[in-house]
Amino acid sequence: MIIYLKSILYLISIVLISYQTYSNTIDDNEEPLKIKTIVIDAGHGGKDPGSVCKSGYEKDVSLAVSLKLGEYIEKYMPDVKVIYTRKTDVFVELHKRAEIANNAKADLFISIHVNSNKSASPSGSETLVLGLHRAKENFETAMRENAVILIEDDYNAKYEGFDPNSPESYIIFSLMQNVNFDQSITLAAKVQEQFKDRAKRIDRGVKQQGLLVLARTSMPGILIELGFLSNPVEAKYLFSKNGQDILASAIFRSIRNYKNSFDKELKNDDISLPSDTINVNQDEMLDIDLVVKDSVVENSVKINNDSIIFKVQFATSGTQIPHNSPKFANIDNVEENLLDGIYKYTSGNTNNYKEVVEIQKKVRVNYPDAFVVSFKNGKKIPLNEALKEIKN
């Protein structure tokens, strides 16, 4: 019990540190979302092979795609600094990967992995953001990715008793409100869009998971599962140079599009994708699996442009949610906002922060991940900035 409480306190401290780091980077005289530094994290490495199949190891695929991605960024976005957590076949402890990104004050953290399953049937690409997994399959993925800490020296002390194989250890992720959630979701959706439309991969969507490496970073971050080594056809594709080029190019395009939404002077140099892609079964396409699925609600309340407005965001989806969806049965004053191709759903509309906190408590009965967002003159602003303005 003592070890478990230590684990909770430890992870809460991560959230507080991440929030403070984020707050300190915001300056009235600079663009907080300017993309200047990107950390590329090739999953596993050295004594940690990751997933294994007859064709080889996950660590080799993740490294090859990571290096290719970095090459694209350096060539087509010369104003962006690329930092790698590893460039060779070496073992890097999970907490050090996050430290590299935090110490570099990176603007994006991209972790690249390859999936695996007990069955040879699953295939396709998915992108993960920090959150609380709900499905058993997602929990198994989180356990597999977090289990790398078990081969680190003195991992009990480093991670304060966090047990990647214990469901109880993951309860803490339901309490975590990642200040970079929106940006991470936006980038993740762009990655999946490129995988689906340009790389012609089966789209397994964007998912929330309790991933330690993302919890410890203080900037928007995603973990990409390129495909399944457990699927023989997909494994062949993943180990091919052509397949790796296609995947790296797709990720590059998504980063470029994400950066372009903040950095208007970026030149959209095009990259020709290799044409040799594997055939995919479109019937196996999966919907984006976030807090809710395939769901639309009309904007019912307009923002007061003369004041700070608070709302509670509880759902994000790549597709519209039907207005009569039972998902919204217990939620009042639901609004829908479309931003960069992502539908975001909120409840409440008030300039009273105490009131929105009460709304959040009610919404969290059905959506534990619900968090407060703030707007000024109809434009979304960081919560800490809104609270500072109210205080003043």
Helices and strands as residue ranges (DSSP letters): H 2-24, E 37-42, E 52-53, E 56-57, H 58-76, E 81-84, H 94-103, E 108-115, E 125-130, H 136-146, G 147-151, H 155-158, G 167-175, H 181-197, E 203-209, H 212-215, E 221-228, H 232-239, H 241-260, G 282-284, E 308-317, G 326-328, E 334-339, E 342-350, H 353-363, E 371-376, E 379-381, H 383-391
